[in-house]
Every structure is written in C-alpha cells, then in structure tokens.
Amino acid sequence: MPHPLSLIKLPVSLLIYLIVNVASAQVYNSSISAATGGTGRAAVEAGDASFLNPGILVHLRGRYFFSSVAKDEFAITLSDNTKDSLLPAALGYVQKKSDTALGELKFSDVSLALAEFAVDKIAVGLTGHYYEFKLPEPSYRQVNADLGVIYTPQSHIGWALVVYNIFGENKDIPEAFRPKTSVGGGFNYIYKALIRFRVDATSESVFMAGVETYINQFIITRVGYSNDTDDERELWTAGLGFKGPRFALNYAYQGNPQNSGDYRHSVDLVIPF
C-alpha cells in the first residue's frame, strides 16, 4: 500500500479523479435514477426505495426482486408490500470496488428498510445500514440509518425529503469515502401518463433534473443532468427502459463531458412476484 506521503507524487488531476470516483455517490442509483441525473427521491420505483428514499415503499404494491449491475458494482433488493406483510419492507445489498490512492477499496452495504403512512398522503420510511470498507489495510465498519418522507397530494405529484446517515459520521473512516450526513429533496410530476419530470437536490451541493417519456406502454426513454457544484463535476445522462407485465429492464449511461474517464453504464432487472 502506498505511504500517505506518496500521494503528493501523484499528478493532481489523477488524485482528484480518484477521490471523486470514490466520493461522488453518497447513495446507490438504480438505472432509472442514473438515467435521469440521479433523481428519484420523490418517484416510486422498486430499485430506489432502499437507496434514495425508504418512504417510497408504501407505494410499491406487491413484491419485487431488483438487481443492478455496473462495472465493479452490484446491487440486489427484495421488497414486500402485500396485505400479508406487517409493514412495507425491503432488504438490500450493495457491493462496489474502486481504485483509490490508498489501494483497492471494497465497499459493501447491507440494508433493511421499513415504511408506513404517518398520516394520509404522507409516508415515513427508515433504512438501517451496515457499511463495510476494506482497503489493503485497514478495514472500517459503521452502522447508520436514513430517514425519508414522501408527500403525495395527488397520484401524479410527489414531494420528498430524506436525511442520510442520521447517526453522524465516523471520523475514523478516511474523508474521501466516509458516508456523509446530508439532506436530499425531490419533486416528481407525471403529465397525462406520457411524460415524467423529476428534480432533486442535496445539501452536498448536487443539483439534478431528469425527464422520462413514455413512447408506449412498454418503452420509456430517459435523459438527465447532474451538477455537483462543490466538486465542479457535471454529468449528462440517458437511458432506455422496457416495462413489461412480467419483468422490466432498464439501461443507463452517465458521462462527464470534462473527463472522458468519468462515466458509468448500468443495467437493471426488476421482477414483480
């Protein structure tokens, strides 16, 4: 493992990229979220309930299996909101690998999300996390939680607010990839079941927007934009989805026009059962 002082020998641009590559995503994005700029805190999608806003779970009717694959990333969730379930719930697992200036980082997150209506049209959800970070040496572990609220005054409108890592930050974990305590908000609007507008922002100075267009009842196109003003990192995003009666497939691309090496492809599978 490189000695910490050896970091000064790295080209500045490379060091910045390594840090951004690790720290850019405080939450995991499904392909639907990724294709629309990272939005989705106020949108109801099986792939985002465990990661963006646990309050979404109350609007997911039935059971869902979700799996997502990207380069050096893997996520899987099982969610249940049926009449037999005590509370809407989801069990999730995320695994990531990335190269950092301190060596290869292996990250995993085991999560359990629960949700329920607090009052009419306002739902509250809580996700518990068990984080693990493994470097060549040492490794770090942390237990934390996210608290999310979603307000749906009408079926085609949603507002959301989420606090991530409410138990605070573990100062022993290197700051470059330490889970941060932050706040995120989102808005979702569906126009005549043909187009959906999504806008999100976080206290980490990240602003996101996306649009989905329903070509027909099965095919959905997506575009989006994200701007992390603190890190001066812009992302243009696009994706395509197929939503059938038995399963759904979604593809997303994220790319930084200022850095050709900063991009992400992902594919998701969603199966209701």
C-alpha positions as CSV (number, residue, x, y, z in Angstrom):
1,M,0.0,0.0,0.0
2,P,1.4,3.4,-0.9
3,H,2.6,5.5,2.0
4,P,0.3,8.5,2.5
5,L,3.1,10.9,1.8
6,S,3.4,9.3,-1.7
7,L,0.1,11.0,-2.6
8,I,2.0,14.2,-3.3
9,K,3.8,12.5,-6.1
10,L,0.6,11.7,-8.0
11,P,-0.5,14.1,-10.7
12,V,-3.0,16.5,-9.2
13,S,-5.6,15.6,-11.9
14,L,-5.3,11.9,-11.2
15,L,-5.6,12.4,-7.4
16,I,-8.7,14.5,-7.9
17,Y,-10.2,11.8,-10.2
18,L,-9.5,9.0,-7.7
19,I,-11.2,11.0,-4.9
20,V,-14.2,12.0,-7.0
21,N,-14.6,8.4,-8.3
22,V,-15.0,7.2,-4.7
23,A,-16.9,10.0,-3.1
24,S,-19.2,11.1,-5.9
25,A,-22.1,8.9,-5.0
26,Q,-23.4,9.0,-1.4
27,V,-26.3,6.8,-2.4
28,Y,-26.6,4.0,-4.9
29,N,-28.5,4.9,-8.1
30,S,-30.6,2.4,-10.0
31,S,-30.5,2.7,-13.8
32,I,-33.8,4.7,-13.7
33,S,-32.3,7.2,-11.3
34,A,-28.9,7.2,-13.0
35,A,-30.5,7.9,-16.5
36,T,-32.4,10.9,-15.1
37,G,-29.5,12.6,-13.5
38,G,-29.6,10.9,-10.1
39,T,-33.2,11.9,-9.3
40,G,-35.8,9.7,-7.8
41,R,-36.3,10.7,-4.1
42,A,-40.0,11.5,-4.9
43,A,-40.6,8.9,-7.6
44,V,-41.9,5.4,-6.9
45,E,-39.5,2.8,-8.3
46,A,-38.6,-0.6,-6.8
47,G,-34.9,-0.1,-7.4
48,D,-34.7,3.2,-5.5
49,A,-36.7,2.5,-2.3
50,S,-33.8,1.0,-0.4
51,F,-31.3,3.6,-1.6
52,L,-32.9,7.0,-2.3
53,N,-35.9,7.2,0.0
54,P,-37.4,4.4,2.1
55,G,-40.7,6.2,2.2
56,I,-41.3,5.1,-1.4
57,L,-42.0,1.5,-0.1
58,V,-45.6,2.4,0.9
59,H,-46.5,3.0,-2.8
60,L,-44.9,-0.3,-4.1
61,R,-47.8,-2.7,-4.2
62,G,-46.8,-6.3,-4.2
63,R,-43.4,-8.0,-4.0
64,Y,-40.3,-7.0,-6.2
65,F,-37.0,-8.5,-6.9
66,F,-34.4,-5.9,-8.1
67,S,-30.9,-6.4,-9.4
68,S,-28.5,-3.9,-10.9
69,V,-25.1,-4.4,-12.5
70,A,-22.4,-1.9,-13.5
71,K,-18.6,-2.0,-13.7
72,D,-17.3,-3.1,-10.3
73,E,-20.8,-2.6,-8.9
74,F,-23.6,-4.9,-7.9
75,A,-26.9,-4.3,-6.1
76,I,-29.9,-6.5,-5.2
77,T,-33.0,-5.9,-3.2
78,L,-36.2,-7.8,-2.2
79,S,-39.2,-5.7,-1.3
80,D,-42.6,-6.7,0.1
81,N,-45.7,-4.6,0.4
82,T,-48.6,-7.0,0.4
83,K,-51.6,-7.4,2.6
84,D,-49.8,-10.2,4.5
85,S,-46.8,-8.0,5.4
86,L,-46.8,-6.3,8.8
87,L,-45.1,-3.2,7.3
88,P,-43.8,-2.4,3.8
89,A,-40.2,-3.6,3.9
90,A,-37.1,-4.1,1.7
91,L,-33.8,-6.0,2.2
92,G,-30.9,-4.8,0.1
93,Y,-27.2,-5.4,-0.6
94,V,-24.7,-3.3,-2.5
95,Q,-21.1,-4.1,-3.4
96,K,-18.6,-1.8,-5.1
97,K,-14.9,-1.9,-5.9
98,S,-12.8,1.1,-6.9
99,D,-9.2,2.0,-7.2
100,T,-8.0,4.8,-4.9
101,A,-4.8,6.4,-3.9
102,L,-4.7,4.2,-0.8
103,G,-5.2,0.9,-2.8
104,E,-8.3,-1.0,-4.0
105,L,-11.4,-0.2,-1.9
106,K,-14.1,-2.8,-1.4
107,F,-17.3,-1.4,-0.2
108,S,-20.5,-3.3,0.9
109,D,-23.8,-2.2,2.4
110,V,-26.4,-4.4,3.9
111,S,-29.7,-2.5,4.4
112,L,-33.1,-3.0,5.9
113,A,-35.9,-0.5,5.1
114,L,-39.3,-0.1,6.7
115,A,-42.0,2.4,5.9
116,E,-45.6,3.3,6.8
117,F,-48.1,6.2,6.4
118,A,-47.8,8.7,9.2
119,V,-50.9,10.5,8.1
120,D,-53.0,10.5,4.9
121,K,-50.7,11.1,1.9
122,I,-47.6,11.4,4.0
123,A,-45.4,8.4,4.4
124,V,-42.2,7.9,6.5
125,G,-39.5,5.3,6.0
126,L,-36.3,4.3,7.8
127,T,-33.4,2.4,6.3
128,G,-30.8,0.8,8.5
129,H,-27.3,0.3,7.0
130,Y,-24.3,-1.8,7.9
131,Y,-21.4,-0.4,6.0
132,E,-18.0,-2.1,5.5
133,F,-15.0,-0.6,3.8
134,K,-12.0,-2.8,3.0
135,L,-8.6,-1.4,1.9
136,P,-5.4,-3.5,1.7
137,E,-5.3,-2.4,5.3
138,P,-7.1,-1.4,7.4
139,S,-10.9,-2.0,7.2
140,Y,-13.7,0.1,8.6
141,R,-17.3,-0.7,9.7
142,Q,-20.2,1.5,10.6
143,V,-23.9,1.2,11.4
144,N,-26.1,4.1,10.3
145,A,-29.6,5.0,9.0
146,D,-31.5,7.1,6.6
147,L,-34.9,8.8,7.3
148,G,-37.2,9.6,4.4
149,V,-40.5,11.3,4.0
150,I,-42.7,11.4,0.8
151,Y,-45.8,13.5,0.3
152,T,-48.2,12.7,-2.5
153,P,-51.0,15.3,-2.6
154,Q,-52.2,13.7,-5.9
155,S,-51.3,10.4,-7.6
156,H,-49.2,12.2,-10.2
157,I,-47.3,14.6,-7.8
158,G,-44.7,13.7,-5.2
159,W,-42.5,15.7,-2.8
160,A,-39.8,14.1,-0.8
161,L,-37.2,14.9,1.9
162,V,-34.5,12.5,3.1
163,V,-31.8,12.7,5.8
164,Y,-28.9,10.3,5.1
165,N,-26.7,8.9,7.8
166,I,-28.6,10.4,10.7
167,F,-26.3,8.9,13.3
168,G,-23.5,11.0,12.2
169,E,-20.1,10.4,10.5
170,N,-17.4,8.0,11.6
171,K,-14.3,10.2,11.8
172,D,-12.0,7.2,11.7
173,I,-13.0,6.5,8.1
174,P,-11.0,8.5,5.5
175,E,-13.0,11.5,4.5
176,A,-12.7,10.7,0.8
177,F,-15.2,7.8,1.1
178,R,-16.7,8.4,4.5
179,P,-20.6,8.2,4.5
180,K,-21.6,11.8,5.0
181,T,-24.6,13.1,6.9
182,S,-26.6,15.0,4.3
183,V,-30.1,16.0,3.3
184,G,-31.8,15.4,-0.1
185,G,-35.1,16.6,-1.5
186,G,-37.0,15.7,-4.6
187,F,-40.0,16.5,-6.8
188,N,-41.9,14.3,-9.2
189,Y,-44.6,15.2,-11.7
190,I,-46.3,13.0,-14.2
191,Y,-48.1,14.7,-17.1
192,K,-51.0,12.7,-18.5
193,A,-49.2,9.4,-18.1
194,L,-47.0,10.4,-21.1
195,I,-44.0,12.3,-19.5
196,R,-42.5,12.5,-16.1
197,F,-40.4,15.4,-14.7
198,R,-38.0,14.8,-11.8
199,V,-35.9,17.4,-9.9
200,D,-33.7,16.6,-6.9
201,A,-31.1,18.5,-4.9
202,T,-28.9,17.7,-1.9
203,S,-27.1,19.6,0.8
204,E,-23.8,18.4,-0.8
205,S,-24.5,21.0,-3.5
206,V,-25.6,18.5,-6.1
207,F,-28.5,19.5,-8.3
208,M,-30.3,17.0,-10.6
209,A,-33.0,17.0,-13.2
210,G,-34.5,14.4,-15.5
211,V,-37.3,13.6,-17.9
212,E,-38.9,10.3,-18.8
213,T,-41.0,9.9,-22.0
214,Y,-43.4,7.0,-22.4
215,I,-43.3,6.1,-26.1
216,N,-45.9,3.5,-25.5
217,Q,-47.0,1.3,-22.5
218,F,-43.7,-0.7,-22.7
219,I,-40.9,1.6,-23.8
220,I,-39.5,4.6,-21.8
221,T,-36.8,7.0,-22.8
222,R,-34.8,9.0,-20.2
223,V,-32.4,11.9,-20.2
224,G,-31.0,13.9,-17.3
225,Y,-28.4,16.3,-15.9
226,S,-26.5,16.5,-12.7
227,N,-24.2,19.2,-11.4
228,D,-22.0,18.8,-8.3
229,T,-21.0,22.4,-7.8
230,D,-18.6,21.7,-4.9
231,D,-16.6,19.2,-6.9
232,E,-17.2,21.0,-10.3
233,R,-18.5,17.8,-11.7
234,E,-21.2,17.7,-14.4
235,L,-22.9,14.6,-15.7
236,W,-25.1,14.2,-18.7
237,T,-27.3,11.1,-18.6
238,A,-29.5,9.0,-20.8
239,G,-31.3,5.6,-20.7
240,L,-33.9,3.3,-22.1
241,G,-36.4,1.1,-20.3
242,F,-38.7,-1.8,-21.1
243,K,-41.6,-2.3,-18.7
244,G,-43.5,-5.5,-19.4
245,P,-46.1,-7.3,-17.4
246,R,-43.7,-9.9,-16.1
247,F,-40.4,-8.0,-15.8
248,A,-38.7,-4.7,-16.5
249,L,-35.2,-4.0,-18.0
250,N,-33.5,-0.6,-17.7
251,Y,-30.2,0.7,-19.1
252,A,-28.5,4.0,-18.1
253,Y,-25.4,5.9,-19.1
254,Q,-23.8,8.7,-17.2
255,G,-20.9,10.7,-18.7
256,N,-18.7,13.7,-17.6
257,P,-18.1,15.9,-20.7
258,Q,-15.0,17.3,-19.0
259,N,-13.4,13.9,-18.2
260,S,-13.7,11.1,-20.6
261,G,-12.7,8.5,-18.0
262,D,-15.6,9.5,-15.7
263,Y,-18.6,7.5,-16.9
264,R,-20.9,4.7,-15.9
265,H,-23.0,2.1,-17.6
266,S,-25.6,0.1,-15.7
267,V,-28.4,-2.4,-16.4
268,D,-31.2,-3.3,-14.0
269,L,-33.7,-6.2,-13.9
270,V,-37.0,-5.8,-11.9
271,I,-39.4,-8.8,-11.5
272,P,-42.7,-8.4,-9.6
273,F,-43.8,-11.6,-7.9
